[in-house]
Amino acid sequence: MADSPAPGLAQARVGGTAARWRTDGLTTREAPWIDAPGVTLPPCPYCSGNGHGLGGLDWQAARHSGRWRRVLRRLRRLLAIGIALGLLGVLMAAGTWLATPSVAKAPSVAWALARAHRAPYPGPPVPVRFTSALVATEDHRFYDEAGLDPFALGRVIIGRLTSQPDQGGATLYQQLARMLYTPGGPGPAAEAEQAALGVKLAFSYPRAEILRMYSDIAYFGRGYYGLDEAACGYFGVPPAMLSWPQAALLAGLMPAPSVYDPITHFAAARVREAHVLDRLAATGALTQAQADRAYHQRLSLIHSQRARARCLTY
């Protein structure tokens, strides 16, 4: 009669070798050519208590454990890279902040620029219609941000990384800084300086003063510097008498005055005017019905220098 397996042992044959596993986790193995008693082996660290898998190994748990260790290593590397980039960004921002000039004399700089272009400074009060149109189309978070728009900045960074066209992320503060301090060509260094100066302007002057300086020195095309000259030059009226469509057209000139010149490129100017009116409706300054009615009003463009001269004497 064949010998019965000893109590507490389970017997199997793997690869021609008799093997028995104890229920207490120890393994005894017997070579087929030896009649000697089995040799007790040390416990296996991956052996499951119920003996699942070849040799009782819990291979699934081992694989999951290794996978999680790799994931954690990658997360630690990414975290370290993120911290390093954040510190580098802080150091670069601090360096740029210290390298840029003070904005304490910004009104004096604006006065000098206006005088160089023979434009009045300070000009007449900036009407609400124009400021509403300007903010709606150029920087709709103007009253809430501190010189920088993080959403627009993120959009610009993603656009640069993916080689997309310029998404336009400069706030009105940054645009004013460019006009006052960095009127030269664009570039990463100039943009970083404009960002730092924009933050300084936001913390140094009230919003109304920022809009006034901007309106008094901005270029509107055809040699018109400042809102006063632009309103008189294009429409023969002072800024306070601008209608909604006229204010929208002038605000739409900011990105490219020669491209949207209403005298030589009337169709392009009208498209831009429609965009500004739509932005006014989107920001709640006008209803959509009011914006539609404004678009169908007459612009009353003038081509006479005599009418412009009469307007500037008001």
C-alpha positions in Angstrom: 0.0 0.0 0.0 1.4 3.4 -0.9 2.5 5.6 2.0 -0.1 8.2 3.0 1.2 11.8 3.1 2.0 13.0 6.6 -0.6 15.1 8.3 -0.4 18.8 7.5 1.3 18.2 4.1 0.0 18.6 0.5 1.8 16.6 -2.2 2.3 17.5 -5.9 4.8 16.8 -8.6 6.4 19.7 -10.5 8.9 19.0 -13.3 9.5 15.4 -12.1 10.3 16.4 -8.6 8.2 15.5 -5.7 7.3 18.5 -3.7 5.2 18.9 -0.6 3.9 22.1 1.0 3.2 22.4 4.7 0.1 24.4 5.7 2.2 26.4 8.1 4.2 28.0 5.2 7.2 25.8 5.3 8.1 23.7 2.2 9.6 20.2 2.1 11.1 18.9 -1.1 12.2 15.4 -2.1 14.5 14.5 -4.9 13.2 11.5 -6.9 16.5 9.7 -6.7 16.9 10.0 -3.0 14.8 8.2 -0.4 16.0 10.6 2.2 13.5 12.7 4.2 12.5 16.0 2.8 14.6 19.1 3.6 12.7 22.0 5.3 13.2 25.3 3.4 12.8 28.8 4.8 9.5 30.5 4.4 9.0 32.3 1.1 8.2 36.0 1.4 5.8 36.0 -1.6 4.0 32.8 -0.6 0.3 33.2 0.1 -1.3 31.2 2.9 -3.7 29.4 0.6 -1.0 28.3 -1.9 -2.4 30.2 -4.9 0.0 30.4 -7.9 3.0 28.3 -8.8 4.8 27.3 -5.6 2.3 29.3 -3.6 3.7 32.6 -4.9 1.4 35.6 -5.0 2.7 36.9 -8.3 -0.1 39.4 -8.7 0.6 41.2 -5.4 4.3 41.3 -6.3 3.6 42.9 -9.7 1.3 45.5 -8.1 3.9 46.3 -5.5 6.6 46.9 -8.1 4.2 49.0 -10.2 3.3 51.3 -7.3 7.0 51.7 -6.4 7.7 52.9 -10.0 4.7 55.3 -9.9 5.8 56.8 -6.6 9.4 57.2 -7.9 8.1 59.1 -11.0 5.8 61.3 -8.8 8.7 62.2 -6.6 10.8 63.2 -9.6 8.0 65.3 -11.1 7.5 67.0 -7.7 11.2 67.8 -7.4 11.2 69.2 -11.0 8.1 71.3 -10.2 9.6 72.7 -7.0 12.9 73.5 -8.9 11.0 75.3 -11.7 8.9 77.2 -9.2 11.9 78.4 -7.3 13.6 79.4 -10.6 10.5 81.3 -11.6 10.4 83.1 -8.2 14.1 84.1 -8.5 13.6 85.3 -12.1 10.5 87.3 -11.1 12.4 88.9 -8.2 15.3 89.7 -10.4 13.1 91.3 -13.0 11.2 93.3 -10.4 14.5 94.7 -9.0 15.8 95.4 -12.5 12.8 97.4 -13.7 12.5 101.1 -12.9 10.1 102.7 -10.4 6.7 103.8 -11.7 6.4 106.7 -9.3 6.9 109.2 -12.2 4.6 107.5 -14.7 2.3 110.6 -15.1 5.4 112.7 -15.9 6.6 110.1 -18.5 3.1 110.2 -20.0 3.1 114.0 -20.1 6.5 113.9 -21.9 5.2 111.4 -24.5 2.0 113.4 -25.1 4.0 116.6 -25.5 6.4 115.0 -28.0 3.4 114.1 -30.1 1.7 117.5 -29.6 -1.3 115.9 -27.9 -3.0 117.4 -24.9 -2.1 116.0 -21.5 -4.0 115.5 -19.4 -6.8 115.3 -21.9 -10.5 115.7 -21.2 -12.2 113.1 -19.0 -12.4 109.7 -20.5 -16.0 108.8 -21.2 -17.6 105.6 -19.8 -18.5 104.4 -23.3 -14.9 104.3 -24.4 -13.5 102.8 -21.2 -16.2 100.1 -21.2 -15.4 99.2 -24.9 -11.7 99.2 -24.2 -11.9 97.0 -21.1 -14.4 94.6 -22.8 -12.2 94.0 -25.7 -8.7 94.3 -24.3 -8.8 93.2 -20.7 -12.2 92.2 -19.3 -10.7 91.3 -15.9 -9.1 94.8 -15.6 -11.0 95.7 -12.4 -10.2 92.4 -10.6 -6.6 91.6 -11.6 -3.3 92.9 -10.1 -1.5 93.8 -13.3 -1.4 90.3 -14.6 -4.1 88.0 -15.9 -3.1 84.4 -14.9 -5.6 82.8 -17.3 -4.4 84.8 -20.3 -0.8 84.2 -19.2 -1.4 80.5 -19.1 -3.0 80.6 -22.5 0.0 82.4 -23.9 2.5 79.9 -22.4 0.5 77.0 -23.9 0.4 78.7 -27.2 4.1 79.3 -27.2 4.8 75.7 -26.3 2.5 74.3 -29.0 3.6 76.9 -31.7 0.2 78.4 -31.8 -0.5 82.0 -33.0 -0.2 84.7 -30.4 -3.2 84.4 -28.1 -2.9 87.9 -26.7 -2.4 88.0 -23.0 -1.2 91.5 -22.2 -3.4 93.4 -19.7 -4.1 97.1 -20.0 -1.4 97.6 -17.3 1.2 95.8 -19.4 0.1 97.7 -22.5 0.5 101.0 -20.7 3.9 99.9 -19.4 5.0 99.1 -23.0 3.9 102.6 -24.1 5.6 104.3 -21.2 8.8 102.4 -20.7 9.5 99.8 -23.4 8.2 101.1 -26.8 10.8 99.0 -28.7 10.3 95.7 -30.5 8.7 92.7 -28.7 10.7 89.9 -27.1 10.8 87.7 -24.0 12.9 90.2 -22.1 10.7 93.1 -22.9 7.6 91.1 -22.1 9.0 90.1 -18.7 9.8 93.8 -18.0 6.3 94.8 -19.0 4.8 92.2 -16.7 6.8 93.5 -13.8 6.0 97.1 -14.6 2.3 96.3 -15.1 2.1 94.9 -11.5 3.9 98.0 -10.2 1.4 100.2 -12.0 -1.6 98.2 -10.7 -0.4 98.7 -7.1 0.6 102.4 -7.5 -2.3 104.0 -9.2 -6.1 103.7 -9.1 -7.9 102.1 -12.1 -9.3 105.4 -13.3 -5.8 106.9 -13.5 -4.5 103.9 -15.4 -7.3 104.3 -18.0 -6.7 108.1 -18.3 -3.0 107.7 -18.9 -3.7 104.9 -21.4 -6.3 106.9 -23.3 -4.1 110.1 -23.4 -1.0 108.5 -24.9 -2.4 105.6 -27.0 -1.9 105.7 -30.8 -5.1 105.5 -32.8 -3.6 105.7 -36.3 -3.4 108.5 -38.9 -1.1 110.4 -36.6 -3.7 110.7 -33.8 -2.2 110.3 -30.3 -4.7 110.3 -27.5 -8.4 109.8 -27.4 -9.1 113.5 -27.8 -7.3 113.7 -31.2 -8.7 110.4 -32.4 -12.4 111.4 -31.6 -11.9 114.7 -33.3 -9.9 113.3 -36.2 -12.3 110.4 -37.1 -15.7 111.8 -36.1 -15.3 115.5 -35.5 -16.6 115.3 -31.9 -15.0 115.5 -28.5 -14.6 112.2 -26.5 -17.7 113.0 -24.4 -19.9 113.0 -27.5 -18.8 109.6 -28.8 -21.7 107.2 -29.6 -21.5 103.5 -28.7 -20.5 102.4 -32.3 -17.9 105.2 -32.5 -16.4 104.3 -29.1 -16.3 100.6 -30.1 -14.5 101.4 -33.3 -11.9 103.5 -31.6 -11.3 100.8 -28.9 -11.0 98.2 -31.7 -8.1 100.1 -33.3 -5.7 99.4 -30.4 -4.2 96.1 -31.6 -3.4 97.4 -35.2 -4.4 101.0 -36.1 -3.2 100.7 -39.7 -4.9 97.4 -40.3 -8.3 98.6 -38.9 -8.1 102.2 -40.3 -11.7 103.0 -41.0 -10.8 105.4 -43.8 -8.7 103.0 -45.9 -10.0 99.7 -44.6 -13.6 100.3 -43.8 -14.8 96.7 -44.0 -12.0 95.5 -41.6 -12.8 98.3 -39.2 -16.5 97.4 -39.2 -15.7 93.8 -38.5 -13.6 94.9 -35.6 -16.3 97.2 -34.4 -18.8 94.3 -34.4 -16.4 92.3 -32.3 -16.1 95.0 -29.7 -19.9 95.4 -29.5 -20.2 91.7 -29.0 -17.7 91.8 -26.2 -19.7 94.7 -24.6 -22.8 92.4 -24.7 -20.8 89.5 -23.3 -19.5 91.5 -20.4 -23.0 93.0 -19.6 -22.2 96.6 -20.5 -24.9 96.3 -23.2 -27.6 93.9 -24.0 -27.3 91.9 -27.2 -30.2 93.9 -28.7 -28.5 97.2 -27.8 -25.3 96.0 -29.4 -27.1 95.0 -32.6 -28.8 98.4 -32.8 -25.5 100.2 -32.2 -23.9 98.3 -35.1 -26.6 99.6 -37.5 -26.2 103.2 -36.4 -24.2 105.7 -38.6 -20.6 106.1 -37.7 -20.4 109.6 -39.3 -16.8 109.4 -40.3 -15.2 112.6 -41.4 -12.5 113.3 -44.0 -12.1 117.0 -43.4 -9.1 118.5 -41.5 -11.2 121.6 -41.0 -13.8 119.7 -39.0 -11.1 118.2 -36.9 -9.6 121.6 -36.2 -13.0 122.9 -35.1 -13.4 119.9 -32.8 -10.1 120.5 -31.1 -11.1 124.1 -30.2 -14.1 122.9 -28.2 
